[in-house]
Amino acid sequence: MILSFLSAILLVGAGFFALVAGLGLVRFRDLPSRMHAATKASGAAFALVLAALLLRVPEWEVFVKAVISLGFAFLTLPVAAHLLGRGALMAERKVEAPPEPSRSPSDVTE
């Protein structure tokens, strides 16, 4: 019962970090900030999901696979962010801010 509760808390925390990562991608205006939000928060969410899995399924085989998966993710997330940033720099193209929300029809005067 306690392990289920702790696992649920970890999954809620993972959902929070995933939500923060998504909001960071939408709200931040420049590419480095977006890359930071995508890699750091999603890595933390992945780690919390694996921790919740390990609480629910306490077997050595699952533990080894979770550690390998986490290590692979923590090695590849920064590399992917670096390659995205380098590609944007090589293209000499800035990622523009998301467009402002459109006004409602009642705000438009003719």
LINUR-V264635 format. One record per pair of residues at least 24 apart in sequence whose ideal C-beta (glycine too) atoms are under 7 Angstrom apart, sorted by the first residue. I is the first residue (numbers start at 1). J is the second residue. Records with the same first field share a line. If there is no record, write none. Layout:
BEGIN
I=J ; J
END
This chain:
BEGIN
3=55
6=55
7=52 ; 55 ; 56
10=48 ; 51 ; 52
11=49 ; 52
13=48
14=45 ; 48 ; 49 ; 52
17=41 ; 44 ; 45 ; 48
18=42 ; 45
21=45
26=98
29=97
30=95
31=85 ; 88 ; 95
32=85
35=81 ; 84 ; 85
38=81
39=77 ; 78 ; 81
43=73 ; 74 ; 77
46=70 ; 73
END
